[in-house]
Amino acid sequence: MKRNIAILSAALLSGSAALAQQLHTSSMYELQSIFHNPAMAGNLSSSTVGVSYRSQWAGISGAPKTATVFGSVDLPKHLIGLGGYIYNDQTGPTSRTGAQMSFAKHLPVSDKAHFSLGVEARLFQFAIDREKLSGLMSDPVLAVANNRFKYDMGFGASFNTDKLNVGISVSQLIQTKLDFYTGNLTTNATARLYRHYYLHGQYRIETPGGTTFVPNLLAVYLPNVSRSEVQVGLRVERENLWVGGGVRVNQSYMLTGGYHLNRKLTIGYAFDNFTAPVSTFSASGGAAGHELILRYNFAYKPSTRLN
């Protein structure tokens, strides 16, 4: 019985991404920066709204699938930004549906540079589908309610210019317990939210010929995991078209591409080839991932960054 509790606890801890991440990420994270840092709310100097859908590890039963609706509003007269997203993230027998709300204060340094400080609140429902755990029906965890409603918080900071963006943040700061099991058995694992620390950055390099290069970086650190996730990439923009590529170290490589219609509507697609840790579960040693994004910029100006 204790072994069953440990197995289910591990499933609850594993979250939607590899390396035991509990919060979903994106292969086009630089286009959805509010996912990882509340200080990025309003940092596009305009109002944006978008939707994205991500499917990981195609062909593997119970693979992660995430749907998200996100938005951000800049209020320059008040030097603040508001943003957030709602999402549904499903992995095997577990799923979470929730919302994140961000508030950012922008502190001007010069005409083209400012610091931002942001806070976030998270509300979500964590659910277990018992029908997908028929082999563990004797587990006392499954004798309680199917879901839990929880909350958590986070904060972040960023420095932004017309070319450079760099930021740090932490999510799930409170580390709320899920409390699916409340009995008196001793277990080695506790189902709870764990802190995620993020470091992100990108730099725009504009050439005289009209081509722009945007190298970018996202690092995710979880204290309860043996190694961090590091994602590096490069996006190349030419007029309304962009293509890119990147590597998620020791996990996958990705190819991205998209189109900016009238410099307001952005359509993007990302393909991931995962080699780890899905090689443990896939006979072919790897699996594909697909992601689609649709984003609209309500107040495009010639000086507005596309990312």
N, C-alpha and C positions, 0 to 999 in steps of 0.2 A: 504493500500500500504506500509506504514512504517513497518507494522508487517511482510509483505512478505520480505522486505529488511533485517530485523533482522533475519528471519529464514534462508535466503540464506547466510547471513554473518556468522551465526553460523555454517552452513555446511562447508563454506570455512575455518573457523578457526579450525574445529574439526580434520583435518588431518587423518592419517591412523591408529592411535593407540588409545587405550582407554585413558581416562583422558585428552583428547584434545591435545595429542601429534601430532605435524605436521610432524615430522621426523620419518621414520620407524625404528624399532628396530628388535632384533632377540632373539629367545630363546637360540641360540648358539652364543651369542655375543662375547664370549671369543675367538671364532675361526674367527671372523670378526671384530676385535677390531678397525680397521680403520673407521668403521661406526661412531664411537662416539668420536674419538680423533685423530686429524691429527699427533700428536706426535708419534703415533704408526707406522707410515710409516717406513718400513725397520727394524722394531724391531724383526723380526723373524730370523735375521742373514742370510737371503737368499732371493730369489725371489719367490713369490707365485702368483698364479692366481686362481680364482674360480668363481663359479656361485651359486646362491641360489634362492629358490622360497618359498614364505611364503603365506599361505592362512589362514586368521583368521575367526572365527565365522561361521563355515560351516553350511549351511542350512538357513542362514539369507540373504535375498535379499540385494545386494549392499555392502556386507561385504568386508573388505580390502583385497587386493591381491597385492603382491609386488614381482617383479623379479629384480635381481641384478647381475651384473658382476663386480668383484672387483679384485684388484691386488696391489702388493707392491714390491718394489725393494730396496735392501740394497746396498749402495756404500761405503764400509768400508774405502777405501783409502781416500775418501773425508769426511768421518764421516757424511754422510747425508743419508736420506731415501726419496724415492718418492713413491707415491701411489695414489689411487683414486678408484672411482667406478661410473658406470652408472646404472640408475635404471628407472623402471616404476612402479608407485605406484597409484593404483586405489581404490577409495572408493565411492560407489554409483555414483552420477552424477558428481563427481569431480575426476580429475586425475592430476598427475604431472610426467613429464619425465625430467630427468636431469642428471647432472654429478657433482661429487665432486672431486677436485684435491688437494692433500696434499703434503707439503714439510716439512721435519723434519731435525733438526740439532741435532746430537748426541754428547754429551759432556762426555767423559770418566771420571769416578771417580776412577776406579781400573780396573784390568784385567777382572773382571766379573760383573762390574756394571757401569751404565752410566745414566745420565739425558738426556731427549730429549725435545726439544721445537719444536712445529709444528704450521703451519698456513694452512688454507684451503680456497679455493674459490669454491663457489657453483653457478651453472647456471642451470636454469630449466624453463620449460614451464608448467604453471598452466592452466588447461582447464576445461570447464563446458560442459557437454552433455545436451543440452536443451531438447532433447526428453524425458529425464528422469525427467524433471521438468515441466511437462504439467500442473500441478496444480498451478504453479506460473508464467504462461506466461504473466500476467499483470505486473510483477515485472520489474521496469526500469533497473535493473541490466542485465536482459536478452536481453535488446535492444542494448547492446554494443557487442564488439567482444567476440568470444567464448573462447579466451585464452589470457594469458599474459606471456611474457618472462621476467624473473626476475633474480637477482643475489644477493648473500649475502656472508658473510665471517665468519670465526671463528678461534679460536686458542686453543692450549692445551699444557699440559706438562705431562711428565711421568718419573717415576724412574723404572729402570729395572735391574734385576740381573738374574742369571740362575735359580732362584727359585721364586723370587718375582717380581710382576708387579703392580704398582699403578699409577693412573693418574687422572687428572682433565681437563675439557675442557668446552668450550662454543661454540655453533653453532648459526647461524642466528643472529650474533652480531649487524648488521645494522638494523634489523627489517624492512625490505623493505615492503612498502605498495603494496597490490595487485591491488588496484584502479579499481575494476570491476565497481563500481558506481562512477560517477563523477558529478552527478547532484547537486541540491541545497536543497534537502530534508534533514532534520535532522534525524540522525540514532543514536542508542545507541551502535552500534558495528561497528568496523572498520576491514575489512578483511586485514590482514597483516601477515607477518612472525613474530614469537615470539622467543625470546631467549630460548635455551635449555641448561641447565647446567648439566654436567655429572661428576660423581665420579665412578671410576671403580677400581677393584683390584682382584688379585688372587695370590695364593701361592701354590707351588708344594711341596708335602710331599712324599718323596720316602722312601719306607720300604725295609729292608734287603731281603724280599721275592720276590721283583721285582714288587710289586704293588705300583702304585702312586696315591695319593689322591690330587685333585685340588679343594679346596674351592674357590668360586668366588662371586663377588658382583658387581652389577650395580645399581646406584641410579640416577634418572633423576628428575630435579627440573625445573618447569616452574612457573615464578612469577605470571602469570595470571590464574593459576589453584589452587584450594583450597588445594590439597594435592599432595605430590610427589609420584613417582613410585619407588619402591625398589624391586629389583630382587636378590635373593640369591640362590646359587646352589652348587652342589658338583659333580665333575666328577671323576670317578674311571677308571684308565688305567691299563691294564694288557697285556703286550706284544703289539700286534697290535689292540687289542679290547678295546673299552671304552664304558661305560654306565654312565648315570648321572640322576640327578633329581634336581628340584628346585621349588621355590615358587615366584610368583609375588604378593606381599602383597596386600590383598583386591581385587584381580583380578583373578588369575588363579594359577594352579600348572602345572608342565611340567615334562615329561620324555624324555630323550635323549639317543641316542646310535649311535655307528658308528664303522668304521674299517679303519685302516691305512694300505693300501696296499703298501708293500715295503718301508714303512716309507716315502713315497712321496705323494701318492694319498690318500686323506681323503674323506670318504663317511659318511655323517651324516644325521640323521633324528630326528626330535623333534615333540612330541605330546603335545598339550596344552589343558587343560580343563578350559574354561573360565566360571566364575560364575558371574562376574560383569564387566562392566555395562550391558552386553547383556541380563541379566534376565529381563530387562525392555521391550525387544523386542521379546524374545523367550518364547514360551509357556512352554517349558520344563525347563526353569529357567537357562539354560546354553548352551554352544556351544563349539565345538571342533576347534582346530587350528592345522595345519600341516605345517612342514617346512622341506625342503630338501637342503642339501649343498654338493657341490662337489668342492674340493680344491686340487691343485697340487703344490708341493714344488720342484722347479727346481734344487736346490743345497743342498740336505739333507746331513748333517754331523752328526756324532754320538752325538755331543754336541748341536745340534739344537733343540730348544723347538718345540713341536708340536702345541702349542697355541700361 
